[in-house]
Amino acid sequence: MPKRALYGSAQLLEYSLSVAAIVSIGHRSTAELAAATLGSMTASVTGYSILLGMMSALDSMLPQAWGGPDSQKKLVGLWTLRMAVILTFTLVVCQSPQNCRLPSSQRL
C-alpha cells in the first residue's frame, strides 16, 4: 500500500471520530448539536492546529538528528521528551473553563 494512501486513510479515520460524535449528539436536540459542532470546530481551529504544527516540526528534526553523527543520536530522545513536556504544558494551559463552557451556552 502506498504511503500516500496510508496517510489519507489515517486522516479519514481521525476525522470520522468527530463526525461520529456529532451524529450521535444530533439525535438529542438541535441546540446540543449546535453546541457540539461549535466546540468541535473551535477545538480543531485553535487547539489541534497548534499541536499539529509543533509535532510536525519535531517530525522533520528527528530524522536529521538520527541520520547525523553518533553524538547527535542522543538528541532524538532529548527532543522527544522536551516536545512531550511542551505539548502537555500547552494542553493544560490552553484548556480554560471559559472555553469549555462557551459552546454549551450557545443557543439557536
C-alpha positions as CSV (number, residue, x, y, z in Angstrom):
1,M,0.0,0.0,0.0
2,P,1.5,3.4,-0.9
3,K,2.4,5.8,1.8
4,R,0.0,8.4,0.5
5,A,-2.9,6.0,0.8
6,L,-2.0,5.2,4.4
7,Y,-1.8,9.0,5.3
8,G,-5.1,9.6,3.6
9,S,-6.8,6.8,5.5
10,A,-5.4,8.0,8.8
11,Q,-6.8,11.4,8.2
12,L,-10.2,9.9,7.3
13,L,-10.2,7.8,10.5
14,E,-9.2,10.9,12.6
15,Y,-12.0,13.0,11.0
16,S,-14.6,10.2,11.5
17,L,-14.2,10.4,15.3
18,S,-15.6,13.9,15.4
19,V,-18.2,13.1,12.8
20,A,-19.4,10.1,14.8
21,A,-19.7,12.2,18.0
22,I,-21.7,14.9,16.2
23,V,-24.0,12.4,14.5
24,S,-24.8,10.7,17.8
25,I,-25.4,14.1,19.6
26,G,-27.6,15.2,16.7
27,H,-30.2,12.6,17.7
28,R,-30.8,14.5,21.0
29,S,-31.7,18.1,20.0
30,T,-30.6,20.8,17.6
31,A,-29.3,23.0,20.5
32,E,-26.9,20.3,21.7
33,L,-25.9,19.6,18.1
34,A,-25.0,23.2,17.6
35,A,-23.0,23.3,20.8
36,A,-21.1,20.1,19.9
37,T,-20.4,21.3,16.4
38,L,-19.2,24.7,17.6
39,G,-17.0,23.1,20.3
40,S,-15.5,20.6,17.8
41,M,-14.8,23.4,15.2
42,T,-13.2,25.7,17.8
43,A,-11.0,22.9,19.1
44,S,-9.9,22.0,15.6
45,V,-9.1,25.5,14.6
46,T,-7.4,26.7,17.7
47,G,-6.0,23.8,19.6
48,Y,-5.3,20.9,17.3
49,S,-3.6,23.0,14.6
50,I,-1.1,24.4,17.1
51,L,-0.3,21.0,18.4
52,L,0.0,19.5,14.9
53,G,2.4,22.3,13.9
54,M,4.6,21.5,16.9
55,M,4.6,17.8,16.2
56,S,5.3,18.4,12.5
57,A,8.4,20.4,13.4
58,L,9.6,17.6,15.6
59,D,8.9,15.1,12.8
60,S,11.3,16.9,10.5
61,M,14.0,17.4,13.1
62,L,14.2,13.8,14.4
63,P,15.3,12.1,11.2
64,Q,18.1,14.7,10.7
65,A,19.4,14.0,14.2
66,W,19.1,10.2,13.8
67,G,21.0,10.3,10.5
68,G,23.8,12.5,11.7
69,P,26.9,11.7,13.7
70,D,26.7,9.4,16.8
71,S,26.8,12.4,19.1
72,Q,23.5,13.7,17.7
73,K,21.6,10.4,18.2
74,K,21.2,11.3,21.9
75,L,19.3,14.4,20.8
76,V,16.4,12.2,19.4
77,G,15.3,11.1,22.9
78,L,16.0,14.6,24.4
79,W,14.0,16.4,21.8
80,T,11.1,13.9,22.0
81,L,11.0,14.3,25.8
82,R,11.1,18.1,25.6
83,M,8.3,18.1,23.0
84,A,6.2,15.9,25.2
85,V,6.6,18.3,28.1
86,I,5.8,21.3,25.9
87,L,2.7,19.7,24.4
88,T,1.5,18.6,27.8
89,F,2.0,22.1,29.2
90,T,0.3,23.7,26.1
91,L,-2.7,21.4,26.6
92,V,-3.1,22.2,30.3
93,V,-2.6,26.0,29.8
94,C,-4.9,26.4,26.8
95,Q,-7.8,24.4,28.4
96,S,-9.6,27.0,30.4
97,P,-13.1,26.6,32.0
98,Q,-14.4,29.5,29.9
99,N,-13.5,27.7,26.7
100,C,-15.3,24.5,27.9
101,R,-18.5,26.3,28.9
102,L,-18.7,28.6,25.8
103,P,-20.2,26.1,23.3
104,S,-22.8,24.8,25.8
105,S,-24.1,28.3,26.4
106,Q,-24.8,28.9,22.7
107,R,-28.5,28.5,21.8
108,L,-30.2,28.6,18.4
